[in-house]
Amino acid sequence: MEVSDMRRVIRALRKYPGQEVPGLLTAVQSMVEHSWDAKDIECLVRVLGKSPELDVPCITAMLPTLVEHDFDAWGAERLLSVLGEHPEQGLAGKVTAVQDMAEHGMDARDVERVLGALGSCSKHELAAKLSTVQRMIEHDVDARDIERILRALSECPEQELAGVASVVKSMVENGVDAKSIERVLCALRERPEHELADVVGAVQSMVEDGMEAEDIEKSVRARREYGG
């Protein structure tokens, strides 16, 4: 890097008002090693400087992961923008999900797509969604399919979300495609809330028994007793 570019980056760092300077320096070093342009580095440092809610260790620890997996300045900035929309809600969990997605080859647009589908939700709902996302990432589910399933999960009653999320994870492990999972979730939403817990338990058993998703959907839609 030329001296003039080094000065540009150093000026930006000197104006950075946050407390996470050591972590940010490590991230900048990674950007330099991966041939980022000085203007892009300066821009990203300034973006962080204007977002005190992102001045946390997990963010500066995430940046080198993005750089090492070929995210450019535009992609990193977009993700920081999305993460900053609801920073009080499970930021560390979201950042871990971003790192996992980057390590599994998703690009910035795909990661942004999944973050958008997580949206603003309660701590309980976010925990269920994040655990589901982690399982889907581990099984190389496409970002569009992850988004599809997350949006279907958002329609489920919060009190039964943990059980529904467990069903989704089981279906993912069994190789059920996203459209079929979505149809099962839609069928679950149509059941009265007072019997949903029993229905979810029955569906979990069906999945564990290897029943086809189409048959599970038909069973859920059928008017039958699920108790016991």
C-alpha positions as CSV (number, residue, x, y, z in Angstrom):
1,M,0.0,0.0,0.0
2,E,1.3,3.4,-0.9
3,V,2.1,6.0,1.8
4,S,-0.8,8.2,0.8
5,D,-3.2,5.3,1.1
6,M,-1.7,4.4,4.5
7,R,-2.3,7.9,5.7
8,R,-5.9,7.8,4.5
9,V,-6.6,4.6,6.5
10,I,-4.7,5.9,9.6
11,R,-6.7,9.2,9.5
12,A,-9.9,7.2,9.5
13,L,-8.8,5.0,12.4
14,R,-7.7,8.1,14.4
15,K,-11.3,9.5,14.0
16,Y,-12.9,6.2,15.0
17,P,-14.6,7.0,18.3
18,G,-15.2,3.5,19.5
19,Q,-13.6,1.3,22.1
20,E,-12.9,-1.7,19.9
21,V,-9.8,-0.3,18.2
22,P,-7.6,-3.4,18.7
23,G,-10.2,-5.6,17.1
24,L,-10.8,-3.1,14.3
25,L,-7.0,-2.9,13.6
26,T,-6.9,-6.7,13.2
27,A,-9.8,-6.4,10.7
28,V,-8.1,-3.6,8.8
29,Q,-4.9,-5.7,8.6
30,S,-6.9,-8.5,7.1
31,M,-8.4,-6.1,4.6
32,V,-4.9,-4.9,3.6
33,E,-3.7,-8.4,3.2
34,H,-6.6,-9.2,0.9
35,S,-5.9,-6.1,-1.3
36,W,-8.8,-4.0,-0.3
37,D,-8.7,-0.5,-1.7
38,A,-7.7,2.2,0.9
39,K,-10.9,4.2,0.1
40,D,-13.0,1.1,0.9
41,I,-11.2,0.5,4.2
42,E,-11.7,4.2,5.1
43,C,-15.4,4.0,4.2
44,L,-16.0,0.9,6.3
45,V,-14.1,2.4,9.3
46,R,-16.3,5.5,9.0
47,V,-19.4,3.5,8.8
48,L,-18.5,1.8,12.1
49,G,-17.6,5.1,13.6
50,K,-21.1,6.4,12.9
51,S,-22.8,3.3,14.4
52,P,-22.0,3.1,18.1
53,E,-24.4,0.2,18.5
54,L,-22.0,-1.9,16.4
55,D,-18.9,-1.0,18.5
56,V,-18.8,-4.5,20.1
57,P,-16.3,-7.3,20.0
58,C,-18.4,-9.7,18.0
59,I,-18.6,-7.2,15.1
60,T,-14.9,-6.6,14.9
61,A,-14.3,-10.4,15.2
62,M,-16.7,-11.0,12.3
63,L,-15.1,-8.6,9.8
64,P,-11.9,-10.7,9.2
65,T,-14.2,-13.7,8.5
66,L,-16.0,-11.8,5.8
67,V,-12.8,-10.5,4.3
68,E,-11.2,-14.0,4.2
69,H,-14.3,-15.3,2.4
70,D,-14.1,-12.7,-0.4
71,F,-16.7,-10.2,0.8
72,D,-16.1,-6.8,-0.6
73,A,-16.7,-3.4,1.1
74,W,-20.2,-3.1,-0.3
75,G,-21.2,-6.5,1.1
76,A,-19.7,-5.9,4.5
77,E,-21.3,-2.4,4.7
78,R,-24.7,-3.8,3.7
79,L,-24.5,-6.5,6.4
80,L,-23.5,-4.0,9.1
81,S,-26.5,-1.9,8.1
82,V,-28.9,-4.8,8.5
83,L,-27.2,-5.9,11.8
84,G,-27.6,-2.4,13.1
85,E,-31.3,-2.3,12.6
86,H,-32.1,-4.2,15.8
87,P,-28.8,-4.4,17.7
88,E,-30.4,-5.0,21.0
89,Q,-32.0,-8.3,19.9
90,G,-29.5,-11.2,19.8
91,L,-26.7,-9.4,17.9
92,A,-24.1,-12.0,18.9
93,G,-26.3,-14.8,17.7
94,K,-26.9,-13.1,14.4
95,V,-23.2,-12.4,13.9
96,T,-22.4,-16.1,14.6
97,A,-25.0,-17.0,11.9
98,V,-23.4,-14.5,9.5
99,Q,-20.0,-16.1,10.1
100,D,-21.4,-19.6,9.5
101,M,-23.1,-18.5,6.3
102,A,-19.9,-16.9,5.0
103,E,-17.9,-20.0,5.9
104,H,-20.4,-22.2,4.0
105,G,-20.0,-20.1,0.8
106,M,-22.9,-17.7,0.9
107,D,-22.4,-14.3,-0.7
108,A,-23.4,-11.0,0.8
109,R,-26.8,-10.9,-0.9
110,D,-27.7,-14.3,0.4
111,V,-26.6,-13.5,3.9
112,E,-28.5,-10.3,3.8
113,R,-31.6,-12.2,2.6
114,V,-31.5,-14.5,5.6
115,L,-30.9,-11.7,8.0
116,G,-33.9,-9.9,6.6
117,A,-36.0,-13.0,7.1
118,L,-35.0,-13.1,10.8
119,G,-36.4,-9.6,11.2
120,S,-37.4,-8.0,14.5
121,C,-38.8,-10.5,17.0
122,S,-38.7,-11.5,20.6
123,K,-35.7,-13.1,22.3
124,H,-37.6,-16.4,22.4
125,E,-38.6,-16.3,18.8
126,L,-35.1,-15.3,17.6
127,A,-33.5,-18.1,19.6
128,A,-35.7,-20.6,17.9
129,K,-35.1,-19.1,14.4
130,L,-31.3,-18.9,14.9
131,S,-31.0,-22.6,16.0
132,T,-33.1,-23.5,12.9
133,V,-30.8,-21.4,10.7
134,Q,-27.7,-23.1,12.1
135,R,-29.1,-26.5,11.3
136,M,-30.1,-25.5,7.8
137,I,-26.6,-24.0,7.2
138,E,-25.0,-27.2,8.4
139,H,-27.1,-29.1,5.8
140,D,-26.2,-26.7,3.0
141,V,-29.8,-25.4,2.5
142,D,-29.9,-22.6,-0.1
143,A,-30.4,-19.1,1.2
144,R,-33.7,-18.6,-0.6
145,D,-35.0,-21.8,1.0
146,I,-33.8,-20.7,4.4
147,E,-35.6,-17.4,3.8
148,R,-38.8,-19.3,2.8
149,I,-38.7,-21.5,5.9
150,L,-38.0,-18.6,8.2
151,R,-40.9,-16.6,6.9
152,A,-43.2,-19.6,7.3
153,L,-41.9,-20.0,10.9
154,S,-42.8,-16.3,11.6
155,E,-46.4,-17.1,11.0
156,C,-46.5,-19.8,13.8
157,P,-47.7,-18.9,17.3
158,E,-44.7,-17.9,19.5
159,Q,-45.7,-20.3,22.3
160,E,-45.3,-23.3,20.0
161,L,-42.4,-22.0,18.0
162,A,-39.7,-24.1,19.8
163,G,-41.6,-27.3,19.0
164,V,-42.3,-26.2,15.4
165,A,-38.6,-25.3,15.0
166,S,-37.6,-28.8,16.3
167,V,-39.9,-30.3,13.6
168,V,-38.3,-28.2,10.9
169,K,-34.8,-29.2,12.0
170,S,-35.8,-32.9,11.9
171,M,-37.2,-32.5,8.4
172,V,-34.0,-30.7,7.3
173,E,-31.9,-33.6,8.7
174,N,-34.1,-36.0,6.8
175,G,-33.5,-34.2,3.5
176,V,-37.0,-32.8,3.1
177,D,-37.1,-29.9,0.6
178,A,-38.0,-26.4,1.6
179,K,-41.3,-26.3,-0.3
180,S,-42.5,-29.4,1.5
181,I,-41.4,-28.0,4.8
182,E,-43.3,-24.8,4.1
183,R,-46.5,-26.8,3.2
184,V,-46.3,-28.7,6.5
185,L,-45.9,-25.4,8.4
186,C,-48.8,-23.9,6.5
187,A,-50.9,-27.0,7.5
188,L,-49.8,-26.6,11.2
189,R,-50.9,-22.9,11.2
190,E,-54.4,-23.9,10.1
191,R,-54.9,-26.0,13.3
192,P,-56.6,-24.4,16.3
193,E,-54.0,-23.1,18.8
194,H,-55.4,-25.1,21.7
195,E,-54.5,-28.4,19.9
196,L,-51.4,-27.2,18.2
197,A,-49.0,-28.6,20.9
198,D,-50.4,-32.1,20.4
199,V,-50.3,-31.8,16.6
200,V,-46.7,-30.6,16.7
201,G,-45.8,-33.6,18.9
202,A,-47.5,-36.0,16.4
203,V,-45.7,-34.4,13.5
204,Q,-42.4,-34.8,15.2
205,S,-43.1,-38.5,15.6
206,M,-44.1,-38.8,12.0
207,V,-40.9,-37.2,10.9
208,E,-38.8,-39.5,13.1
209,D,-40.7,-42.5,11.6
210,G,-39.6,-41.4,8.1
211,M,-43.1,-40.5,6.9
212,E,-43.1,-38.6,3.6
213,A,-43.8,-34.8,3.9
214,E,-46.8,-35.0,1.6
215,D,-48.4,-37.6,3.9
216,I,-47.5,-35.5,7.0
217,E,-49.2,-32.6,5.5
218,K,-52.4,-34.6,4.7
219,S,-52.4,-36.0,8.3
220,V,-52.1,-32.5,9.8
221,R,-54.9,-31.2,7.6
222,A,-57.2,-34.1,8.4
223,R,-59.6,-33.7,11.3
224,R,-58.4,-36.3,13.8
225,E,-57.4,-36.6,17.4
226,Y,-53.7,-36.1,18.3
227,G,-53.9,-36.6,22.0
228,G,-52.2,-39.4,23.8
